[in-house]
Amino acid sequence: MDKIAHYRAIVQQLMTEYANYGSGSPSDRTVEQELIWDEKNDRYLLLTLGWKNNNHRIYNCFIHLEIRDGKVWIQRNMTDVDLAEELVAQGIAKQDIVLGLHSPFKRQFTDYAVS
């Protein structure tokens, strides 16, 4: 398996786990987790959407990952988990992870790729 296919499999597995984890109880169908995968462009999003109390719209992107130029970009992480460390634990090298949610200036001070 080539590197991109391997990274894609890791990202998809991680996103699936988070979608299943946050799906809530079967009786609560007013708020849903939705996975959006664009394998052609390697973009992966986990959304929460629905209604709370029938009058408050819920729409949030909790996780947004991309694979660009052989690296996994973390564009958004609204969880309390360090997604970069989870990706490393699954076999993605730190130099192949970009914290896109940080400014390019801040990235140089991390153990991860700058871009």
N, C-alpha and C positions, 0 to 999 in steps of 0.2 A: 504494500500500500504506500503510495507516495505521501509526502508530508502534508500537502493540502487536504487530501482525502482523509488522512488521519486526524488533522485538526478539525475538519468539518464533522467527523464522527464524534469527537469529544465535545464540541460545541453543541451539537444536536442532542446528545445524551444529557448534558448539563441543563440545557433549556427544558427538555422534557421532564427531568426530575423537578425542576422548580415549578413548572406548570402543574404537575401532579400534586406537589406539596401544598400549593396555595389554592387548590380548587375548592376548599371549603366543604361544608356538609352537603349531602345530596338534597336536603330540604331547602337550601338557600340557592335558588336559581336566578336571583335578581342581579347578582354580580358574578361574572365569569372570567376565567383566565383564557386568554387567546394567544396561541403561538402563531407567529407569522414568520415563515421561512422563505427566503428568496435564494435558492441554491445557485441560480445562474450568476447572481452578483454577490453571493455569500453574505447576506444580511439576515440577522436573526433577532426577532423582538418578542418579548413577553409583555402582553398588555393585560390590564384588568379593566373591564368595562361593564356597565350595567346601571342599575338604579338603586339608591338607598332610600327607603321609606317612600318609594314611588314618586319622589319629587326632587331628589338630589342626584344629578348625573355623576357617575363615576367613570373616569377615563384616565388611565395612567400607564405610561410605559415604564415598567419596573427594570427590565434588562434589555439592553441593546448591544449586541456583539456583531462584529464584522470581521471578515478575513480579507485582508488587502496585502498584496505583494508578499505573500507568504507569512504574514503576521496576523495575530488575533488582536483586534482593537476592541477595547472595552469603552463603548461610547456612553453608556448609562448603567448605573448600578444603584438602584433604590432599595437594596436589601441590606441587611445587617451583616452580610457575609462578604469576606474578601474574595471576590471572584477570581482575581489574578492568582491568588494562592491555590484556589481550587483547580484552576487550569494547569498550574505547575504540578500539582499532585497527580493530575491525570496524564502528565507526560508532555506538556507544552513547555518549551524552554523559555526562561525569563526574557532572553534576548529576542524572542518572537512574540512577546506580549507588549502592546502599546496601551498605556492608560490615556486613551483619547478624551476621557472626561476631565483630564487635567490640561492646563495650558501647555503649549510647547516649552515654555520657559521652565515650568515646574518639573517636567518629565526628566530633565537631565539630572535631577537630584534623587531619582528612584533607582531601584535595581533592575528596572525594566527598560525596554527599547524606547528610544526617543521618537522614532517614527518608522 
